């Protein structure tokens, strides 16, 4: 296996939602690590994953996380763990970009149920 250092500059980029960006930092059969950027006043749709558990970690900005109806404010260098089958939604209610990582195991692609 060839090892390499990865960053948002070198990772595969994609767009999602309204003007949001994502970079696949790690993609394997058992693990997904994504860095995402969410502009101000944006939110993803409320959803859950049947198999994947996720860990959201804020790098910059302040995230508002609705996890199973409870709202959390997540500051830089803090994170929140979301277990499978738990409805959740991340949003940026601030005036600057929100930058965070999402670690999923197993990977959450194809495992998302919209609410």
C-alpha positions in Angstrom: 0.0 0.0 0.0 1.3 3.4 -0.9 1.1 6.0 1.8 0.8 9.7 1.2 0.0 12.9 3.0 -3.5 14.2 2.2 -5.2 17.6 2.5 -8.1 19.5 1.0 -5.8 20.7 -1.7 -5.0 17.2 -2.9 -8.2 15.3 -2.0 -11.1 14.7 -4.4 -13.5 17.7 -4.2 -17.3 17.7 -4.5 -20.1 20.2 -4.1 -23.2 19.6 -2.1 -26.3 21.5 -0.9 -26.3 25.2 -1.6 -22.6 26.3 -2.1 -21.1 23.8 0.2 -17.8 22.0 -0.5 -16.4 18.6 0.5 -13.1 16.8 0.2 -12.7 13.1 0.5 -9.6 12.8 2.8 -10.0 9.0 3.4 -12.2 6.6 1.5 -12.1 2.9 2.2 -14.5 0.0 2.7 -14.5 0.6 6.5 -13.8 4.3 6.9 -14.7 7.7 5.4 -13.1 11.0 6.5 -14.4 14.1 4.8 -13.6 17.8 5.3 -16.5 20.1 4.5 -17.0 23.8 4.2 -20.5 25.3 4.8 -21.1 29.0 4.1 -23.1 31.2 6.6 -26.9 30.5 6.9 -26.7 27.0 5.3 -27.9 23.7 6.7 -28.1 20.1 5.5 -31.4 18.2 5.6 -32.4 16.3 8.7 -31.5 12.6 8.2 -30.1 9.5 9.8 -27.9 6.6 8.8 -29.0 3.0 9.4 -25.5 1.6 9.8 -22.9 4.4 10.0 -21.9 6.2 13.1 -20.3 9.6 12.6 -18.0 12.0 14.4 -18.3 15.7 13.5 -15.2 17.8 14.4 -15.2 21.6 14.0 -12.0 23.1 12.6 -13.2 26.7 12.2 -16.5 28.5 12.8 -19.3 27.3 15.0 -21.6 24.4 14.2 -25.2 24.1 15.3 -26.0 20.4 15.6 -29.5 19.1 16.0 -29.1 15.5 17.3 -32.3 13.6 17.9 -34.1 16.9 18.7 -31.4 18.2 21.1 -29.5 21.3 19.9 -25.7 21.5 20.5 -23.4 24.4 19.8 -20.0 23.0 18.7 -17.0 25.3 18.8 -13.6 24.9 17.1 -11.5 21.9 18.3 -14.6 20.2 19.7 -16.7 17.4 18.2 -19.9 15.4 18.6 -20.6 11.7 18.0 -23.8 10.6 16.3 -24.8 7.0 16.6 -26.6 5.0 13.9 -30.3 5.5 13.5 -30.1 8.9 15.2 -31.7 11.8 13.3 -29.3 14.7 13.0 -28.6 17.9 11.0 -25.6 20.3 11.0 -26.1 24.0 10.2 -24.1 27.2 10.1 -26.0 30.0 11.8 -23.0 32.2 12.0 -21.6 35.0 9.7 -18.4 33.2 8.7 -17.7 29.8 7.1 -18.0 26.6 9.0 -15.2 24.1 8.4 -15.4 20.6 9.9 -14.6 17.0 9.4 -17.0 14.1 9.3 -15.6 10.7 10.1 -18.0 7.8 9.3 -17.6 4.1 9.9 -18.7 2.3 7.9 -18.8 4.9 5.2 -22.2 6.6 5.1 -22.7 6.8 1.3 -25.8 4.9 0.3 -26.8 4.7 4.0 -28.6 8.0 4.3 -32.4 8.2 5.1 -33.9 11.7 4.5 -36.5 12.9 7.0 
